[in-house]
Amino acid sequence: MKQGLLLLLSCAAILTLASEENSEDIVLNKLDNIESKLQELQNALQNLREEVLKNRAEIKPSCAKNIETSLLCRNVSSQVSGVYQISINNGTESFPAFCEQKAHGGGWLVVQHRFDGSVDFDRNWDAYRKGFGSVGGEYWIGLDRLHQLTSSRRQELLIEMKSFSDREGFAHYKAFEIGCEIDNFSLKIIDGYSGTAGEGLEYHKGSNFSTLDHNNNLNTSPDYTTTKQGGWWYGKGWTNLNGPYINSRSIDSMFWYNLNGYYANNRYYYPALSHSRMMIRPVVS
């Protein structure tokens, strides 16, 4: 701004000088000097613009940890399972969530639930990030909240499941955490299995979350995101609780292979599940 004003004043001075001395050579020399200064100013502005654009491109979303959770299902005083208002930390607005207060000691926050196929789980990245379904029905809590919950303090994971042939099982993990969006919500920690369903998720440890429009596991085979299989941490292919709700023995379904899968006639069979429920709870140290 200051340089622009100086240039204007210089022009005024030149015109005054020209009228007084009536010297064309002097005016031309002065104009040449001004043109040179203007070019220098234009180059400086261009360099500044390029630097701003470069800095903007280098800025990435924060993946910082949240402060300790404030109100979760474990802190709910009621022993009745149902929908309660919970908050992730002291700085966030509360939201409705289903708390399982009876099974497995209670205090569990439901993050995924499927039981009748009424909600389509073949959704895009934005839907899986934000969450969908109804809290008291078929439901996905959303990757943003799941990351905030699991990164704020150590969480354990409990998965209940049942096949269409009524075979039931559960998988419990002592530690569970996913990354933030800049990490493609990767399955960072999944350790300490126990249960009756057979271990399944540790095969997927380190895998990125993928959806129909965001294939973040390009090296997996087969490419699960090219068929209708929902969003999941696609790794070795031994589990997918967000696959199509159909009664089949195909990998194109909701399945947990180690519950009732088998190998015969030179191929693997993946009997589908009719029910799944994923729940997390803060670990008491």
N, C-alpha and C positions, 0 to 999 in steps of 0.2 A: 504493500500500500504506500509506504513512504517513498519507495523507488519510483512508483507511478507519478506521485505528486511532484517529485523532483524533475521528472521528465517533462511534465506539463509546464513547470516553471521555466525549464530550459528552453522549451519551444517559444514561450512568450518572450523570453529574453532575446532570442534569436530574431524574432520578428521586429522587436523594438530596435535591435542593432541594425537590422537591414534597412529599416526606415530612416535611421539616423545616418548611416554611412553609405547606404545605397550600394553595398558591395555584394555582388552575386556570388563571388568566390567564397567569401566568409560564410554566407548562408549555406552553401552547398557543403562546405567542410563541417559545419555544425550539424547539419542533417545527417551526414554520414556517421558522425560520432553517436548521434542519438539512435540511429538504426542499429549500430553495433551494440549499444547498451541494451536495446530492446531484444536483440537476438540472445544476448547473454541471460537476460531475465527469463526469456521463453525457455531456454535450455535448463535453467535452474528449476523452473516450475515443472518441467517434464521429468527431471530427475527426482524431484520430490514426490510427484505422482507415482512413479514407478516404485519408489521405496515404500510408500504407503500401501500399494497393492501387494507388494512382496510380504510386508509384515502381516497384512490381513490374511494372506494365504497360509501363513505359518501358525496362525492362532487356531488351536484345537479345543474341543469341548473339554471341560474339566472332568477328571475321573477321581476326584478327591473323595475320601471317606466321609460319611456322615457322622454326626455325633451320636452318642448312645441312644438307643431307642427309648421312647418315652412311655407309650401305652400300647401294649400288644395283648394278645389273647391270654397269655400267662398271667397278666396283671388284672384281668377281668374278675371281679369278685363273684359273679354268678357262676353256678355249676351247671347251668342250662345251656346246651348248645344252641346257637342261633346267630343272627346278624347283630354285630356291635360296631360302634364307632371307635376306630383305633387311629393312632398317629405314629409315624415312623420316627420322628424326633421332635424336639421342642419347637423347632422353627417351621414345621409344616402343618398344613391343614389336615384335620382328621378325615377319614373316609370309611365307608361301610365295608365290613369284611365278615366272613363267616368263621366263627370260632367253634371248634370241636372241643367241648369241655368234658366229655365222658370217656371216649375211647383212648386207650393207650396212655392213661394218666391225665388227659385233658391239656388245655392250654395251647392247642394247635391252631394255627392260622391256615385256612385252606387257600392254596394258590392255584389249584387246578382241579376241576371236577367234571367228570363225564359219566353218564349213566343211561341216556336214552337217544342220543344222536340228534336232539332238537336244535343244537347250535352247530353251525358250520365252522369247523376249525381250519379249513383251507383258506387262510387269510394272508394279507400282505404284511410287510415289515411294520408299517405304521400301526396296524391293528394289534399285532403282537406286542409292540412296544407300549401301547397305551392300555391294552387289556380289552376284554369283550365278554359278552354273556351277562347273566344275572347272578348276583352274589349268592342267592339261595338256590340257584339251579345250575345248569352247565355253565362253566366259568373258566376264564383265564385272567389272572390278576394283572398281568402286564409286566414286561421285562424291566421297565424303569423302576417300578416299585419293588420288584423282586431283587434287583440289584441293590437298591437302597436298603432293603431289609436285611439282605445277607451280608452286606459290607459294613453295616453299622455295628454289628456284633456277631459273634459266632452263632450259627444256626444249625440245628439238626433237621434232617429231612425224613419224613415217613410217607411211603407210598402204599396205598391199598389198591388191590386189583382183583378182578374176577373175570373169568373167561365165559364165553357163551355156553360152554359145557359145564358151567357152575364150579369150576375149579378156582379156589381162592388162594391168595397169598399176600404177603406184605414184604416190603424191603425197607430197612431202616439204615440211615447213614448218620454217623456221628458228626460229620462236618460237611457243609454244603455252602458254596458261594459262587455267584456268577459275576463276570466283569461288567463294566459299563458299556455304553453304546460305542465308544471309540474302540473298544475291544471286541465289538460284535457280540456283546453279552456272552462271552465264552464261558464254558463250564470250568471255572478256575479250580475249585476244590470240590471233590466228592470222595469221601474216605470213610472207612470204618463200617463196612456193611455187616448187617445181621438180618435174619428173617427167614421166611419160608418160600419166597418167590424165586430165589436164585439171584445172584448178583448180576446186574445188567448195566448200570450207569457208569461204572468205572472204566468200561471200554470206551466211553465217550469223553473221558476227561481231557480237557484242553481243546475240545472241539468248539468251533464258533456256532452261534445260533443261525439258522438259515430259514428262509421262507420262500414262497413261490416266486417272489420278485427280488430276493437277495440271496444268491447262492454264495455263501461264505466258506464253503468246504469243497473247493474245486477238485481236490484230490481223492474224494471218496468215490467208491464204486460199489453199486451203481449210483448214478446221480439222482438222489432222492427228490430233489427239488423240481425235477422236470415232470414228475407225475404228481397226482393229487394226493399229497401225504401230510400236509400241514407243516407248521413250523416246529423245529426241534434241533437239538444238538446232534447233528448227524455225524457219527464216527464210524464204528465198526458195523453198525446196523443191527445191533442186538435188541434195541428198544425203540419205540416211538409211541408215546402216549397221546400224541396229538394227530395221529393218522386218521383216515376215513373211518367212520363208525359203520362197519359192515361185518357181517358174520362170514368170515372166509379163513382160509389158511395161507393167504398171500401176504407178502411183505407190504402190499398196498393196503394196510389196515392199521388199526390201533393194536399194538402187540407188545409183549414182553417175552422174548423168546425162551428164556430159562424157566418160565413158569410152566409152559406146556408145549414148547416147540420140540421138533424132532427132525431127524434126518433119515430119509428113506428113498430108495430108487434113484440114488445119485442127485438128490435135491433136498433143500431145507424147506420145512413147513413151519408157518408162523400162525398158529391158531389165534384168532382175534379175541380181544377183550371186549366185554360188555360194560365194564365199570372200571374207572380209575379215579383215584383221589390223591393229590399231592398236598402235603401239609408241612409247614415248618414251625419250629419252636426255638426260642433262645436257649442256648445251653447254659445251665446253672453251674457256675464254677465253684 
